[in-house]
Amino acid sequence: MKRGSKIDDILSLIFILLAVAAGICFFAVNDRMAFWLIGGIAVVFRLIQYMLRFF
């Protein structure tokens, strides 16, 4: 996968949306588990993106 390809852009968009959602959960929700889950999923998407770029 090359940088700037369609799937790269989609994975970047998913990561950004999840990161924003995690930030909102951090301040808006009393239970931090939602923040950790959404943030963790965002990190997994970013790692998948980097692995696809590398291989």
NORMOSUL-V334280 format. One record per run of one state. SS is the DSSP state (H for helix, E for strand, L for the rest). FROM is the first residue (numbers start at 1). TO is the last residue. Records with the same first field share a line. If there is no record, write none. Layout:
SS->FROM-TO, FROM-TO
//
This chain:
L->1-5, 29-31, 55-55
H->6-28, 32-54
//
